[in-house]
Structure formats: structure tokens, C-alpha cells
């Protein structure tokens, strides 16, 4: 039986029309105002030939207008392909071709990037969209919870990125899981400085309309402005990664956050002990989380009372969710034993866009096989040992070595390439590359220039090491742990 639910933003505007919904650059919008803005955009989008079920890609930064258009896409039943604005034109071209979008709506500030995109679809800037005549409102009265509302691309361990399909139900249950975990208070306000093209930022917009909670949106991350606005707007919750949290602490100095602030929701991997201890000294509650695009945000969370005692743990599965650790045969392993993390819950994706084979491989009997390695202790706390085997997490951004290696290997002067993450004080990890030359004349500058042309800035290798050969096993699989040993030896000054 099809499960339906009233349109969230429309319902929220009916229930609490005068309540604050969005605060951006000093301007406050009520839920009624946000609904009317989004409603008007549904008509404008309709004049582009879009209808319920159409696919529209968007390239936005954190702006009030971006929020209105994202809500409009959802309310009209369009599938929104939310693109990462940090990607290169070449990367964006590939994703636009893969998702079969009918139109790309892009923020005017990305004009230069968009002109370099090779795609046959229609491009419309937000400026031009705003100038269009209002068409008939396409606002749905209710949502089919099984229908796809958003698609976000996530890098794969091999090959090209995959479009993760997220349903209305996925977002609904994600918001509910968070509320059941963190609680919901009348005066809650969420500060969003993370990108709304990431699930971490987009999920805050979903919570806003479902909870009836104001969101204070920042266009970019500035720790000074963060602290000022936490005070000014009496913020209670904020989503961060370790890098952001460290910068907040440094900016605070001997100061403290107001008592009304109740939660730093920390993603992007476990925080180092000194950072957690510094937060503890300042009475800043840190909730460490484990989640991914495929789970529509956090899936497990560690409460602050355990942050030191259970250092490194991602906590326990949120209320509607389940986690198991399995071996290579698919059998559940005892507590303390390492294995693959598999997850199940109503916020888990229904699959990957146009990839039935990978979907069937990754989702079996409703269990998502994450590829992450970890274990659960006797009390049910999850510890993630290796994020998707080779994943590099840099400042909260996920980077897969295989993508960078593919670019490096396209250079005629490179015979072999291996990429791993190196520890970094500012970003937690940064990519570094080991190169075997086929042409002795190939230089670091040439390789970096190639990467700059093909990859987003955060994916660029920060160091290049030229070696005679790369460590591989009998099946020719690259042994990244050996590269990590080489890197440690280099740090010791002993070489490799």
C-alpha cells in the first residue's frame, strides 16, 4: 500500500505561519513567507517544461534563494539532482550526463563554471529564473513517501561517482531519528554553515520544515561569525566537522558559548582526544556521528557523556535503525570482532540511479553493505576502523583515491600511481600521491596542473613521492597499507 503524507512545507505554513523559518544575512523569513517564495518558484520551474517526476539538476551555494528553489523542487514532485559546487566543469558534465536531467538551474555566480560544462541540457541561471513569468502553481498536496525527491552523487571506490536516490520517506525518517536522539525543544535553532548540497546541510532544511524549527544559514564558514550568531540568535544546535570545531575553540580563546547552546553534531570521522577534552572544559556538548549520503545523514550517534570514555566510537544506531557487523560469508560476528558494517533502516537509500547491478550488490534484503570496516563492543557501541576501506576524509569532504589515481594514470609520463590520505592538522587528512614514472622528465608541476584541470581543489594531492614501483599483491591489488608505512617512514626521516 502506498504511504502518503501532507506536503511538509505547506502543512508547516498552515500550522505555524508566523514562526521564524529561515534567517540569512540579517533577514528573517517566516514559514508562510518561505512557502510563498517556494510556491512561486514551482510555477516558474513549470514554465521550463518540468512536471511531476521530471529531473532537474541544481548548482547552488548557501543562499536564501537556493533554499526556496530546493523546497520548490520538492513541493512540485521534481527529482532534484543536487550538485557539489566545488567540482570541476568536467566532473559536473559527467554527472549531468549520467542523471539525464532536463535542466540545470545554477546560481549566477557559477556562470564561468557552467559555460565550460559540456552537456546538451538546458541551463537557466537563478537570475533568469526569477525574471520568468509566474506559471501555475505546481504544489503537491501530499507526498508519496516511496518516491525519489533528491539525488546526490557520492564517489565510488572504483570508477565514476554514483547517484544516491533519496525518497521523501528517507528524509522523513532521518529527521525523526535525529529528533528522537537529540530531543526537540521549543526554542531550538539550527546553525547551518555546512553546504546545503551535502546531505549534512540539506538534512537541516528537512528538519526545519518537519520540526517547525528556524535555521540560521551562513553562506560560508567563518568561526568569528559563528560565535557572534550563536550569541545573537540563541542558537542551540550546529553541525560541524573536526576542523570547524577546532577553529571555533581557537576563536573562543578564554570565552565560552552561551548556556542555551546544547549540541555540536560532529560528522566526518571521530574527533581527536585533545579536541574533545577542550570541548569538555568549555561545557560544549559534542555528539559524534556516523552516517553517509546513502543514509540521508546520521545513522548512529555518540552522546557527549560517552565522548571521552568511548573515544573513537560513533555511538549506537538511532531509534529506527539497525547495525550489524558481518564477516566475508555474511555471518554476524561476535562483539569485538572486526567486519563489514551493514545497516538497515527507513532512512537507507532505495538504491543508485541507473545502476541496478550495484544496487543489488550493495543492498541485500534491505541491509546496506557500506564497505566500511568496524566492530561493536559488548555494550553495542560502534567503532569505525576504516571508512569505506580507502576513503580519505578531508575537512568533512569524502575523497576516493581511485578517482585521483585515474587522473594521474591518464598522464603519458606516469606508469603507476597510488594515493592515500596523510594526517593533516588543519583538514584531518589530505591526499598524497606515489608515482612511478614512465617518462623520467615528468614533473610534479605537470601532474599537479593535470589534477587542477580535472579535479576539485580539495581533491588535489598535497605531496608527490616518486618511487621505482608500487607495492601490489599477487592479484596486482595496490597495498595501501604499505604506502602508509612508507609515509610514516618518510616522516621519521628514515625514507623507504
DOTI-316566 format. One record per residue (C-alpha): residue number from 1; residue in one letter; x negated, y negated, z negated. Coordinates in steps of 0.1 Angstrom, whole numbers, plus 5000, padded with zeros to 4 digits. Each point is the difference from the previous one (the first is absolute). Layout:
<bakes>
  resi  resn    xx    yy    zz
   NUM     A     X     Y     Z
...
</bakes>
This chain:
<bakes>
  resi  resn    xx    yy    zz
     1     X  5000  5000  5000
     2     X  4987  4965  5009
     3     X  4992  4979  4970
     4     X  5007  4963  5004
     5     X  4996  4969  4978
     6     X  5011  4964  5004
     7     X  4975  4977  5017
     8     X  4976  4991  4971
     9     X  4994  4963  5007
    10     X  5036  4993  5009
    11     X  5011  5017  4968
    12     X  4974  4981  4980
    13     X  5012  4967  5015
    14     X  5035  5009  4989
    15     X  4991  5011  4965
    16     X  4975  4972  4991
    17     X  5001  4973  5028
    18     X  4984  4972  4979
    19     X  4972  5021  4984
    20     X  4965  4993  5011
    21     X  4988  5024  5027
    22     X  4968  4986  5016
    23     X  4976  4973  4990
    24     X  4974  4990  5026
    25     X  4977  4970  4999
    26     X  5021  4982  4975
    27     X  5034  5006  5017
    28     X  5026  5022  4984
    29     X  5026  5020  5020
    30     X  5030  5016  4983
    31     X  5013  5034  5011
    32     X  5029  4983  5018
    33     X  4975  4978  5019
    34     X  4977  5029  5009
    35     X  5030  5020  5012
    36     X  5012  4972  5022
    37     X  4965  4995  5015
    38     X  4996  5037  5007
    39     X  5036  5002  5014
    40     X  4992  4971  5025
    41     X  4969  5019  5011
    42     X  5020  5032  5008
    43     X  5019  4980  5026
    44     X  4968  4985  5015
    45     X  4985  5035  5002
    46     X  5031  5012  5017
    47     X  4996  4975  5028
    48     X  4967  5018  5008
    49     X  5020  5031  5009
    50     X  4995  5018  4967
    51     X  5028  5021  4986
    52     X  5004  5025  4971
    53     X  4974  5027  5004
    54     X  4976  4977  5020
    55     X  4963  4999  4991
    56     X  4984  4967  4994
    57     X  4964  4994  4990
    58     X  4989  4971  4978
    59     X  4967  4983  4994
    60     X  5003  4978  4969
    61     X  4981  4986  4971
    62     X  5016  4991  4966
    63     X  5024  4973  5009
    64     X  5036  4993  4989
    65     X  5010  5002  5037
    66     X  4984  5035  5002
    67     X  5022  5011  4971
    68     X  5032  4988  5017
    69     X  4992  5018  5033
    70     X  4991  5032  4982
    71     X  5033  4999  4981
    72     X  5018  4992  5033
    73     X  4985  5030  5017
    74     X  5011  5022  4972
    75     X  5035  4986  4998
    76     X  5006  5004  5037
    77     X  4988  5036  5000
    78     X  4969  4994  5022
    79     X  4970  5021  4994
    80     X  4972  4976  4989
    81     X  4965  5011  5009
    82     X  4980  4979  4975
    83     X  4965  4994  5014
    84     X  4968  4992  4981
    85     X  4990  4964  5010
    86     X  4963  5008  4992
    87     X  4998  5025  5029
    88     X  4983  4991  5033
    89     X  5020  4995  5032
    90     X  4988  5033  5013
    91     X  5013  5018  4968
    92     X  5033  4982  5002
    93     X  5004  5009  5037
    94     X  4996  5036  4992
    95     X  5026  4999  4973
    96     X  5025  4980  5021
    97     X  4997  5026  5027
    98     X  5004  5029  4976
    99     X  5032  4987  4983
   100     X  5019  4990  5033
   101     X  5010  4967  4985
   102     X  5023  4979  5021
   103     X  4987  4967  4987
   104     X  4972  4985  4979
   105     X  5010  4972  4977
   106     X  4968  4982  4989
   107     X  4991  4971  4978
   108     X  4988  4971  5021
   109     X  4967  4999  4982
   110     X  4991  5033  5018
   111     X  5003  4986  5035
   112     X  4964  5006  5009
   113     X  5001  5036  4988
   114     X  5033  5008  5018
   115     X  4988  4986  5033
   116     X  4973  5027  5000
   117     X  5024  5028  4994
   118     X  5006  5022  5030
   119     X  5036  5012  4998
   120     X  5030  4998  5023
   121     X  5024  4990  4973
   122     X  5016  4966  4994
   123     X  4981  4976  4977
   124     X  5019  4974  4980
   125     X  4984  4976  4975
   126     X  5019  4991  4969
   127     X  5000  4964  5012
   128     X  5018  5010  5032
   129     X  5023  5024  4981
   130     X  5011  4971  4978
   131     X  5009  4979  5030
   132     X  5023  5026  5015
   133     X  5037  4995  4999
   134     X  5018  5018  4973
   135     X  5016  5032  5013
   136     X  5027  5020  4983
   137     X  4990  5012  4965
   138     X  4989  5037  5001
   139     X  5001  5005  4963
   140     X  5010  5036  4990
   141     X  5025  5005  4972
   142     X  4983  5032  4988
   143     X  4968  5020  5005
   144     X  4996  5036  5009
   145     X  4974  5011  4975
   146     X  4985  5026  5023
   147     X  4994  4975  5028
   148     X  4965  4986  5006
   149     X  4997  4963  4992
   150     X  4962  4994  5000
   151     X  4969  5016  5017
   152     X  4965  4993  4986
   153     X  4968  5013  5016
   154     X  4976  5019  4978
   155     X  4965  5012  5011
   156     X  4995  5037  5006
   157     X  4970  5020  4990
   158     X  4995  5007  5037
   159     X  5012  4983  5031
   160     X  5024  4971  5001
   161     X  5022  4984  4973
   162     X  5034  5015  4994
   163     X  5033  4982  4996
   164     X  5016  5008  4967
   165     X  5038  4999  5002
   166     X  5017  4986  4968
   167     X  5037  5003  4996
   168     X  5024  4978  4981
   169     X  5002  5028  4974
   170     X  4962  5001  4997
   171     X  4999  4963  4990
   172     X  5031  5003  4978
   173     X  4985  5029  4980
   174     X  4966  4983  4998
   175     X  5015  4969  4984
   176     X  5020  5022  4976
   177     X  4970  5020  4990
   178     X  4981  4969  4992
   179     X  5028  4985  4980
   180     X  5004  5033  4980
   181     X  4963  4999  4993
   182     X  4993  4963  4993
   183     X  5035  4990  4988
   184     X  5020  4971  5013
   185     X  5004  4968  4980
   186     X  5023  4970  5006
   187     X  4971  4976  5003
   188     X  4977  5021  5022
   189     X  4982  4983  5028
   190     X  4975  5017  5023
   191     X  4970  4982  5014
   192     X  4991  5013  5035
   193     X  4966  4991  5013
   194     X  4994  5034  5017
   195     X  5009  5000  5037
   196     X  5037  5007  5008
   197     X  4988  5020  5030
   198     X  4987  5026  4975
   199     X  5024  5022  4981
   200     X  4987  4984  4968
   201     X  5014  4966  5011
   202     X  5030  5012  5019
   203     X  5013  5021  4971
   204     X  5001  4969  4979
   205     X  5025  4984  5024
   206     X  5021  5032  4998
   207     X  5000  4998  4962
   208     X  5009  4963  5001
   209     X  5033  5006  5018
   210     X  5009  5032  4982
   211     X  4992  4987  4965
   212     X  5011  4964  5006
   213     X  4965  4989  4990
   214     X  4981  4969  5012
   215     X  4967  5004  5019
   216     X  4974  4973  4999
   217     X  4982  5005  5033
   218     X  4964  4988  5007
   219     X  4987  4996  5036
   220     X  4966  5013  4989
   221     X  4982  5011  4969
   222     X  4985  4972  4978
   223     X  4994  5010  4964
   224     X  5002  4963  4988
   225     X  5034  4996  5016
   226     X  5010  5035  4986
   227     X  4993  4989  4964
   228     X  5017  4966  5005
   229     X  5032  5016  5014
   230     X  5001  5027  4974
   231     X  5003  4971  4975
   232     X  5022  4977  5021
   233     X  5026  5026  5010
   234     X  4997  5023  4970
   235     X  4990  5030  5022
   236     X  5005  5034  4983
   237     X  4986  5024  5026
   238     X  4973  4999  5026
   239     X  4986  5026  5025
   240     X  4962  5001  5002
   241     X  4969  5021  5010
   242     X  4969  5001  4978
   243     X  4982  4972  5020
   244     X  5029  4976  4994
   245     X  5003  5009  4963
   246     X  4963  4994  4995
   247     X  5002  4965  5016
   248     X  5030  4991  4978
   249     X  4980  5010  4969
   250     X  4970  4980  5011
   251     X  5021  4969  5007
   252     X  5018  5003  4966
   253     X  4967  4999  4982
   254     X  5009  4996  4963
   255     X  5037  4993  5009
   256     X  5029  5024  4999
   257     X  5031  5007  5020
   258     X  5033  4990  4983
   259     X  5018  5026  4978
   260     X  5029  5001  5025
   261     X  4977  5018  5025
   262     X  5006  5037  4996
   263     X  4984  5020  5028
   264     X  4971  5002  5024
   265     X  5009  5027  5024
   266     X  4967  5013  5013
   267     X  4996  5019  5032
   268     X  4971  5009  5023
   269     X  4983  5025  4978
   270     X  4990  5002  4963
   271     X  4985  4970  4983
   272     X  4966  5001  4984
   273     X  4999  5002  4962
   274     X  4984  4966  4994
   275     X  5029  4983  5019
   276     X  5026  5019  4980
   277     X  4983  4992  4967
   278     X  4999  4963  5010
   279     X  5037  5001  5007
   280     X  5006  5017  4967
   281     X  4982  4973  4982
   282     X  5022  4974  5016
   283     X  5032  5020  4995
   284     X  5006  5003  5037
   285     X  5020  5033  5006
   286     X  4986  5019  5029
   287     X  5022  5027  5017
   288     X  4977  5021  5022
   289     X  5019  5017  5029
   290     X  4997  5026  5028
   291     X  5020  4995  5032
   292     X  4997  4997  5037
   293     X  5019  4987  5030
   294     X  5016  5035  5003
   295     X  5016  4996  4965
   296     X  5012  4964  5006
   297     X  4978  4987  4972
   298     X  4991  5014  4966
   299     X  5007  5037  4993
   300     X  4982  5005  4967
   301     X  4991  4974  4973
   302     X  4979  4999  4969
   303     X  5013  4979  4972
   304     X  4976  4975  4983
   305     X  5000  5019  4967
   306     X  4981  5028  5018
   307     X  4978  4978  5022
   308     X  4968  5005  4978
   309     X  5008  5034  4986
   310     X  5009  5015  5034
   311     X  4975  4979  5020
   312     X  5000  5010  5036
   313     X  5035  5014  4999
   314     X  5028  4988  5023
   315     X  5026  5010  4974
   316     X  5031  5022  5004
   317     X  5025  5003  5028
   318     X  5028  4974  4998
   319     X  5034  5011  4990
   320     X  5014  5014  5033
   321     X  4967  5013  5012
   322     X  4980  5032  4997
   323     X  4963  5008  5004
   324     X  4982  5033  5004
   325     X  4964  5010  5004
   326     X  4996  5029  5024
   327     X  4971  5022  5014
   328     X  4992  5008  5036
   329     X  5027  5027  5000
   330     X  5027  4976  4989
   331     X  5002  5014  4965
   332     X  5003  4978  4969
   333     X  4968  4999  4980
   334     X  4997  4999  4962
   335     X  4995  4967  4981
   336     X  4965  4987  5003
   337     X  4993  5018  5033
   338     X  4993  4980  5031
   339     X  5021  5002  5031
   340     X  5020  4981  5026
   341     X  5026  4975  4986
   342     X  5035  5006  5014
   343     X  5029  4978  4992
   344     X  5038  5002  5003
   345     X  5027  4974  4994
   346     X  5027  4979  5017
   347     X  4974  4972  5008
   348     X  4979  5023  5021
   349     X  5000  4993  5037
   350     X  5020  5021  5024
   351     X  4970  5002  5023
   352     X  4977  4984  5025
   353     X  5013  4982  5031
   354     X  4999  5021  5032
   355     X  4978  5026  4982
   356     X  5022  5030  4992
   357     X  4969  5023  4998
   358     X  4982  4979  4974
   359     X  5033  4995  4982
   360     X  5006  5037  4998
   361     X  4964  5006  4988
   362     X  5001  4973  4973
   363     X  5036  5004  4987
   364     X  5009  5036  4991
   365     X  5032  5008  4982
   366     X  5002  4962  4991
   367     X  4966  5001  4984
   368     X  4975  4974  5015
   369     X  4965  5014  5002
   370     X  4980  4969  4993
   371     X  4965  5014  5008
   372     X  4989  4983  4967
   373     X  4981  5022  4976
   374     X  5007  4998  4962
   375     X  5011  5019  4969
   376     X  5025  4996  4972
   377     X  4990  5004  4964
   378     X  5019  5021  4975
   379     X  5023  4970  4992
   380     X  5010  4994  5036
   381     X  4978  4970  5007
   382     X  4987  4998  5036
   383     X  4964  4994  5009
   384     X  4991  4992  5036
   385     X  4965  5011  5008
   386     X  4998  4993  5037
   387     X  5024  4977  5018
   388     X  5009  5019  5032
   389     X  4966  5016  5000
   390     X  4980  4973  5018
   391     X  5021  4969  4995
   392     X  4982  4967  4992
   393     X  5020  4976  4979
   394     X  4987  4965  5004
   395     X  5017  4972  4982
   396     X  5033  5020  5001
   397     X  4997  5006  5037
   398     X  4998  5037  5012
   399     X  4972  5007  5025
   400     X  4994  5033  5016
   401     X  4964  5008  5011
   402     X  5011  5019  5031
   403     X  5014  4968  5015
   404     X  4967  4981  4996
   405     X  4980  5030  5011
   406     X  5020  5002  5032
   407     X  4991  4964  5009
   408     X  4963  5005  4992
   409     X  4999  5032  5021
   410     X  5014  4981  5030
   411     X  4967  4981  5002
   412     X  4977  5017  5026
   413     X  4970  4996  4977
   414     X  5016  5020  4971
   415     X  4996  5038  4999
   416     X  5017  5005  4967
   417     X  5016  4980  4972
   418     X  5013  5005  4965
   419     X  5018  4975  4978
   420     X  5006  5001  4962
   421     X  5010  4975  4973
   422     X  4973  4984  4980
   423     X  5007  4985  4965
   424     X  5005  4963  5000
   425     X  5004  4977  4970
   426     X  5025  4977  5018
   427     X  5020  5023  5023
   428     X  4996  5033  4980
   429     X  4988  5017  5032
   430     X  4987  4989  5034
   431     X  4993  5021  5031
   432     X  4964  5008  5009
   433     X  4988  5018  5031
   434     X  4973  5027  5007
   435     X  4990  4999  5037
   436     X  4980  5025  5022
   437     X  4987  4981  5030
   438     X  5000  5014  5036
   439     X  4984  4967  5011
   440     X  4971  4988  4979
   441     X  5008  4964  5010
   442     X  5035  4999  4984
   443     X  5001  4975  4972
   444     X  5021  4993  4969
   445     X  5012  4967  5015
   446     X  5013  5018  5032
   447     X  5019  5026  4979
   448     X  5015  4973  4977
   449     X  5011  4980  5031
   450     X  5017  5030  5014
   451     X  5018  5006  4967
   452     X  5010  4964  4997
   453     X  5016  5002  5035
   454     X  5020  5032  4991
   455     X  5007  4999  4962
   456     X  5016  4979  4974
   457     X  4974  4981  4979
   458     X  5005  5020  4969
   459     X  4991  5032  5019
   460     X  4966  4987  5012
   461     X  4970  5020  4987
   462     X  4981  4979  4975
   463     X  4967  5019  5005
   464     X  4986  5023  5027
   465     X  4975  5028  4993
   466     X  4981  5015  5030
   467     X  4992  5036  4994
   468     X  4986  5030  5021
   469     X  5031  5022  4995
   470     X  5032  5002  4980
   471     X  5007  5028  4976
   472     X  5026  5024  5014
   473     X  5012  5035  4991
   474     X  5001  5031  5022
   475     X  5034  4988  5014
   476     X  4983  4967  5008
   477     X  5021  4982  4974
   478     X  4983  4969  4987
   479     X  4990  5004  4963
   480     X  5009  4966  4986
   481     X  4989  5011  4965
   482     X  4965  5003  5014
   483     X  5002  4964  5014
   484     X  5011  4989  4965
   485     X  4969  5017  4986
   486     X  4979  4982  5025
   487     X  5015  4967  4991
   488     X  4994  5007  4963
   489     X  4964  5009  5008
   490     X  4996  4968  5020
   491     X  5013  4981  4969
   492     X  4974  5017  4979
   493     X  4973  4988  5024
   494     X  4990  5036  5007
   495     X  5013  5001  5036
   496     X  5014  5030  5017
</bakes>
